[in-house]
Structures are given as C-alpha cells and as structure tokens.
Amino acid sequence: MRVVCIYRDNQDYSRTVTEWLENLRRQTGREMEIMDPDKNTGFCEAYDVVEYPTILALDNNGVVRASWRGKSLPLINEVLFYMV
C-alpha cells in the first residue's frame, strides 16, 4: 500500500498537517509520502484531488482504498491500517 498526503505549504491548514505528520512519525515510527499538488498536477488530476489536505491510501495497482479530504484530519490509527 502507498499512503500519500497532498497539501500546499504556507496555507492556513499547513501547521496542522505538519503537526499531524510529526505525531504519526513519533507514535508509529513511520513516515508518510508527502506531495505538493502544484508539482504533481498529473497525479492530482488522475485521482481528482481538488481539496487540500487530502490523504489517499492506494493499493499496489493504484486503486484508492481510502481517502480523507479537508481540514478535518483522520485518526492516526485509521491511516496506519493502510500503511502496511
């Protein structure tokens, strides 16, 4: 599985996202792939990502198994399930 966090830096929600990502790393020892939507427009168009932040859990074939969109971030355990 591949879990990607897509967000823009220097936005009103950026600090919340970076703190959430740091908590994920501290609690689990795992790091999530981070993606800038402005540098990865093709990926965002392919997965219809238009709201930030967005977290996508993709299987090995690139199929979305779970997604979380908007400023209300998921619980770490919800995302950790897909980070195998």
C-alpha positions in Angstrom: 0.0 0.0 0.0 1.0 3.6 -0.6 -0.3 6.4 1.5 0.1 9.9 0.3 -0.6 13.2 1.9 -1.2 16.0 -0.6 -1.2 19.6 0.7 0.2 23.0 0.0 2.8 24.5 2.3 2.2 28.0 3.7 -1.6 27.7 3.9 -3.8 28.2 6.9 -4.0 24.4 7.5 -0.3 23.7 6.9 0.8 23.8 10.5 -2.0 21.4 11.5 -0.9 18.9 8.8 2.8 19.1 9.6 2.0 18.5 13.3 -0.2 15.6 12.4 2.5 14.1 10.2 5.0 14.6 13.1 2.7 12.9 15.5 2.3 10.0 13.1 6.1 9.6 12.8 6.6 9.9 16.6 3.9 7.5 17.6 4.5 4.8 14.9 8.0 5.3 13.6 6.6 5.5 10.0 6.6 8.4 7.6 4.0 9.2 5.0 4.8 10.2 1.5 4.1 14.0 1.1 3.2 15.5 -2.2 2.9 19.1 -3.4 -0.2 19.4 -5.7 1.5 22.2 -7.7 4.4 20.0 -8.6 2.3 16.8 -9.2 -0.7 18.1 -11.2 -1.0 14.9 -13.2 -1.3 12.8 -10.1 -3.9 15.2 -8.6 -5.9 15.2 -11.9 -5.8 11.4 -12.1 -7.2 11.0 -8.6 -9.5 14.0 -8.7 -7.8 15.8 -5.8 -9.2 19.3 -5.6 -9.4 19.8 -1.8 -6.4 20.1 0.4 -5.2 18.5 2.5 -6.0 15.1 1.1 -4.7 11.7 2.2 -5.0 8.8 -0.2 -4.4 5.1 0.5 -3.6 3.4 -2.7 -3.2 -0.3 -3.3 -0.4 -1.8 -5.4 -2.4 -1.3 -8.6 -3.1 2.4 -7.8 -6.7 1.9 -6.8 -7.9 4.2 -4.0 -8.8 2.1 -0.9 -9.4 5.0 1.4 -9.3 8.8 1.3 -9.7 11.7 3.7 -10.2 15.2 2.4 -10.3 18.6 4.0 -9.0 20.2 7.2 -10.5 17.5 9.5 -7.7 15.0 9.6 -8.3 11.3 10.3 -7.2 9.5 13.4 -3.6 8.1 13.1 -4.9 4.5 13.6 -7.3 4.9 10.7 -4.4 5.7 8.4 -1.9 3.3 10.0 -4.2 0.4 8.9 -3.3 1.2 5.3 0.4 1.7 5.9 1.5 -2.0 5.7 
